[in-house]
Structure formats: structure tokens, C-alpha cells
Amino acid sequence: MYKYLLTSSLGLEALVKKEVQKQDYEISEVQDKAIYFLGWIEAIARMNLWSRFGNVLYLVLWEEEKVRDFDAYFDIVYKQDWKKYIPEGYEVVVNATAIKSELWAVSTLQWVAKKAIVKSLVGEGKLRENTEKGVVEIRILMENDTLRILLNTSGVGLHRRGYRELTGQAPLKENVAAALVILSGWKFREPLYDLFCGSWTIAIEALMIAKNVAPGLKRKFAFQNWNWIPREVMEDEKKRAVEMQFAWEYKIYASDMRKEVVESAKRSASFAGFSWEIEFSCQDYKEAIRKGISGYIVSNPPYGLRLDEDDSEGIHKGLAEYFTQPNILWGIISSDLEFEKRSKTKYKKRKLYNWWELCYFYKKI
Ligand SMILES: C[S@@+](CC[C@H](N)C(=O)[O-])C[C@H]1O[C@@H](n2cnc3c(N)ncnc32)[C@H](O)[C@@H]1O
């Protein structure tokens, strides 16, 4: 059995833990931003394909307690089977984190590990690295003098589903958008609205959750370039994932007052395979509410410093008024920490991070 680490954004650990358990893997440890679990080789493909809320899936190559000097550290890194893990010509990137440890100098940890890896691969020779061929990321975790050597199996972060163009105003990170849909309590049968949809991230993630579509089906992962993992592992997991999709129809509505965001959002939805399953309209949020809404609103209205030209404060006040309508269940994400005070209403709050920004998900009680 292998040990894995699925990293998470702060605040999403419980959701990440649940999605690992849903795939029948045994959790061995949960820490802030880190979920460790045990699984066979297929877990590399399965969790990369199915993680909606996680950031990166690492394979734990080695764990050792009481590593307190650089000589011992060098030897442990050196003795790993790097010829197996690093395809010829690939660039080797070493990142490190140190918490409460005697070996705390991150740049030295990185430098020594790279030296040990190079020596293990080519002896005293020079390692030829070509970024265009590919990159392997090794992560060193030093925590309370316990060393963990990790291999990045995902490549770029798992929030990159492969459907979205990197445009739009302040787009929400895809795994945060998926988390909002779950935290809102939406049960799939009622209509779901995003009245500030930008690049449709919430709508697309909601549809993928409702239809049980594996979020990683449209992208590639680092491990797919490694010849020690049989090709069939991924092929079998993809086949299994496709068989698990539901073909029900859902009522998902996305609207935004800006025409220019629509075209790129439509392309994203079409690439995700959903353009005709999300109903889009170009309108102000008040107009949408006036026309009559019943169901769930999950939105990411403009807020913070990045969207100066929008009337964020006015929108927040306006939204608070509609929080009282009994036929509408609301949930919005905002970095406006005064929102609750200004709207003089109590919400169920959940602390989250969108990228690096502290936010709250305010949910109507
Ligand atoms: C933070 S962005 C939403 C980003 C989106 N969640 C995404 O992932 O791309 C806020 C959006 O609200 C829209 N907006 C601003 N004021 C609005 C209003 N009064 N009515 C409707 N949409 C509005 C902006 O055009 C922008 O796309």
C-alpha cells in the first residue's frame, strides 16, 4: 500500500476528507491543509480524477522521524529510487516547508535535496534538465523534525479542471466554487442561480456535482508521463468515472450584467460539455430577483479591492434585503468582513480562502 497526501485550502479539509472516504480510502491523518490516506496504485488516478476540493495529490515516498542534521537528511534523500521517479531529461523542482524543526532553513533544505537527487541520478556528472520535456516536483516537508519526501502526482493544481479560459473578472477558484455548492445545501432538484456568474464557475461546478462528473476528466496529470505506472490504471479509472455519471436534467441559471464575460464563459461551459444545460441571461441581479426566483442562490458578488468599478457596498446591502425572502435560500462568498454587521442579520458563516484572500461564505439560516 502507498501513503498519499491530498493538500487542501484552509477551511476545506472536512470536504477533502469526505471525498477521500467516498472513494473508500482509509484516512491516516488530518492536519490543517493536509489529508493523508492509504491506497493502492490506482488511488493516484482515482483521487486525481475525483478530487473536487483538493489542491495537489502527493505520493509519500519516505517518512522519518528525528531528522536533525543535514548529513542524515542528505543520505535519506539520496537513497530514494530517483531513477524510477524522474523521467530522463525532466526538470527537477524541489520545494520545501519547515515547521518547528531543527532543520528550518527552507532554501538549504531545497538545495541539499536537489544535490542528493542529482548525485543519485548521475553521480558526479551533470544532470541534463529540459523544462519542455516535463517537470517533476518533489516536496520536502519538515515538521517537528519529521521528514516527509513527497512526489507531486498531479502537476498543476487540481482546481485547474481544464475547461476554463483564464479570463473574466476575479474568477473564483474552481475547488472553492465546488465547495460553495455543497455548503449551500443545494439538493440538486431545486433551481440553482448564480446572479453574478462571471465565468460561470459556480454553475459549471454545480452541474458537475449534480451529474457526478469527475472533475479531472478533461485534463492531464503529471503521473501520466511516468512509465512505472501502467497506462491501464488511468484508462480503467476514466472508464469507471464515465460509467458513474448521471443523466438527469437540472435547472441551473447563470446571469451577469456584463455582456463581455458571456462569450468566454460559454466557451468554458461548452468545453466542459454543458453549454446547453446552463441557462444564461445578461441582466442586473435586481432584475433577476424582480422576475421571480425560487430556489437556491449561490453567488460570488463583486467585493474587495480588485473590482473597484462595481458598487460592491450597494450590492451587499441590496442582497441583505433579499436574504429575508422565504422562497430563496442564499449563500454568498465575500471578503467583506463587515457584511453581517451592516446587513443587521445573522448568517451561518464559514471561513474560506479564495486563492490567498480570506473570505466568508454567508449562508441564510
Ligand atoms: C467576483 S465576479 C464573479 C466571478 C465568478 N464567480 C467567476 O468565477 O468567474 C463578480 C461579477 O459580478 C458582476 N456584477 C457586478 N455588478 C453586478 C450587478 N449589479 N448585477 C449583476 N452582475 C453584476 C460582474 O460583471 C462580475 O462578473
Ligand as a Chemical Component Dictionary entry (heavy atoms), coordinates in Angstrom:
data_LIG
# 
_chem_comp.id                   LIG 
_chem_comp.type                 NON-POLYMER 
_chem_comp.pdbx_formal_charge   0 
_chem_comp.three_letter_code    LIG 
# 
loop_
_chem_comp_atom.comp_id 
_chem_comp_atom.atom_id 
_chem_comp_atom.alt_atom_id 
_chem_comp_atom.type_symbol 
_chem_comp_atom.charge 
_chem_comp_atom.model_Cartn_x 
_chem_comp_atom.model_Cartn_y 
_chem_comp_atom.model_Cartn_z 
_chem_comp_atom.pdbx_ordinal 
LIG C1  C1  C 0  -16.370 38.374 -8.412  1  
LIG S1  S1  S 1  -17.035 38.372 -10.031 2  
LIG C2  C2  C 0  -17.729 36.778 -10.181 3  
LIG C3  C3  C 0  -16.714 35.782 -10.627 4  
LIG C4  C4  C 0  -17.283 34.422 -10.921 5  
LIG N1  N1  N 0  -17.740 33.742 -9.728  6  
LIG C5  C5  C 0  -16.214 33.587 -11.637 7  
LIG O1  O1  O 0  -15.746 32.577 -11.066 8  
LIG O2  O2  O -1 -15.831 33.960 -12.733 9  
LIG C6  C6  C 0  -18.443 39.380 -9.867  10 
LIG C7  C7  C 0  -19.298 39.512 -11.112 11 
LIG O3  O3  O 0  -20.429 40.313 -10.780 12 
LIG C8  C8  C 0  -20.830 41.012 -11.941 13 
LIG N2  N2  N 0  -21.664 42.156 -11.489 14 
LIG C9  C9  C 0  -21.270 43.328 -10.912 15 
LIG N3  N3  N 0  -22.341 44.079 -10.583 16 
LIG C10 C10 C 0  -23.456 43.370 -10.952 17 
LIG C11 C11 C 0  -24.862 43.604 -10.873 18 
LIG N4  N4  N 0  -25.345 44.729 -10.349 19 
LIG N5  N5  N 0  -25.701 42.658 -11.345 20 
LIG C12 C12 C 0  -25.230 41.512 -11.909 21 
LIG N6  N6  N 0  -23.897 41.232 -12.040 22 
LIG C13 C13 C 0  -23.024 42.144 -11.557 23 
LIG C14 C14 C 0  -19.511 41.395 -12.603 24 
LIG O4  O4  O 0  -19.695 41.584 -14.003 25 
LIG C15 C15 C 0  -18.614 40.166 -12.304 26 
LIG O5  O5  O 0  -18.598 39.252 -13.388 27 
# 
loop_
_chem_comp_bond.comp_id 
_chem_comp_bond.atom_id_1 
_chem_comp_bond.atom_id_2 
_chem_comp_bond.value_order 
_chem_comp_bond.pdbx_ordinal 
LIG C1  S1  SING 1  
LIG S1  C2  SING 2  
LIG S1  C6  SING 3  
LIG C2  C3  SING 4  
LIG C3  C4  SING 5  
LIG C4  N1  SING 6  
LIG C4  C5  SING 7  
LIG C5  O1  DOUB 8  
LIG C5  O2  SING 9  
LIG C6  C7  SING 10 
LIG C7  O3  SING 11 
LIG C7  C15 SING 12 
LIG O3  C8  SING 13 
LIG C8  N2  SING 14 
LIG C8  C14 SING 15 
LIG N2  C9  SING 16 
LIG N2  C13 SING 17 
LIG C9  N3  DOUB 18 
LIG N3  C10 SING 19 
LIG C10 C11 SING 20 
LIG C10 C13 DOUB 21 
LIG C11 N4  SING 22 
LIG C11 N5  DOUB 23 
LIG N5  C12 SING 24 
LIG C12 N6  DOUB 25 
LIG N6  C13 SING 26 
LIG C14 O4  SING 27 
LIG C14 C15 SING 28 
LIG C15 O5  SING 29 
# 
